[in-house]
């Protein structure tokens, strides 16, 4: 009888041990299933853990590429200047106008005032008439028209006619309006001044110091040619 009891207790012990291990195995499987389902649910959600933290790899990569591309666009390409273009850098952004050795800087027509343009129009009409061998008497003041016209016609009738001209800057020193002018003939050149006065609202030429007799005399350069001196630099380059 005692042997039967021992046998039954042994059997019951084995059953309990079996049930214990079976329960533990079931718990492990349940944990694995719950972990897998949790990962799948997170993958299906529109906002992942990376997105919730504000760090999306795709966005970070896109931002990086955009920044680099902008930096490349902002880079200024190197500009290679010629020797002549490099000289312009010394001008400091100033306008540069041609100069004549005799009459100095030439007049800037683009920035001239309305009054200055009116004076230049009178002078150009007068000089253009000289190129044609005539005198535009309407440009000369009525008070001095006869004397100036006769003096100029004397030389024009002898063939001392200019072929071209240069107009210097308008000079208003001492309230006297005058302009340096240089005439060019076939072989000679002549430099002088043309004076102006205003009668009412109209400008007239009041005096001319140009010597047309020099136009048929061979011109010999008297001024020194100094290419290293530039007015717009206000200095010398040694």
C-alpha positions, 0 to 999 in steps of 0.5 A, a space after each residue: 500500500 505504501 508503495 502505491 502511494 509513493 508511486 502516485 506521488 511520483 507521478 503527480 510530481 512529474 505532472 506538476 513539473 511538466 505543467 510548470 515548464 509548459 506554462 513557462 514556454 507559453 509565456 515566452 511565446 506570448 512575449 515574442 508574439 507581442 514584441 513582433 506585433 508591436 514592431 509591426 504596428 509601429 511600422 504601420 503608423 505614419 509617424 515613427 520614433 525617428 519622426 516623432 523626435 524630429 529626426 527623419 533621415 530622409 529630411 536630414 539628407 535632403 537639407 544637407 544636399 540643399 545647403 551644399 547646392 546653395 553654397 555652390 550656387 553662391 560661389 562667384 566664378 573667378 574672372 580673369 581680366 586682361 592687362 587693359 582691364 586691370 588698369 581700370 581698377 586704379 580708376 576707383 569707379 570714376 568716369 574716364 574721358 579722353 584728353 587732349 594735350 593742348 586743350 585738356 579733358 574733352 567735354 562730357 555730353 552725357 552728364 551735361 546740364 540743360 544749360 551746358 547742352 544749349 551752349 554745346 549746341 551753339 558751338 557745334 553748329 558754329 564748328 560744323 559750318 567751318 568744316 564746310 568752309 562757311 560761317 554760321 553767323 546766327 551762332 555769333 552775337 549780333 554785336 560782334 557778328 560782323 567782325 568775327 565773320 569777316 575774320 574767319 571768312 578771310 582764311 576760309 576763302 584761302 582754303 584754310 578749312 578745318 577737317 575735324 575738331 575737339 571740344 574741351 570742357 566748359 569753363 565757367 571761371 570768373 563768371 566767363 563762359 569759354 570752351 577750349 577748342 582744337 581744329 585739325 587741318 590737312 597738315 596743321 592744327 590750331 588751338 584756341 578759345 570760344 567765348 559765350 554770352 547770353 542774350 535773354 534766353 539764347 546763347 551766342 558766341 562773343 569771341 573766337 581766338 582760333 587761328 585758322 592760318 595754322 591749318 595749312 602749316 605742317 604741325 610738329 609736336 611740341 608737347 612732351 608725350 608722357 604716357 605714364 601720367 594719368 589725370 584720373 590717377 592724380 599721380 605718376 607711376 615710376 
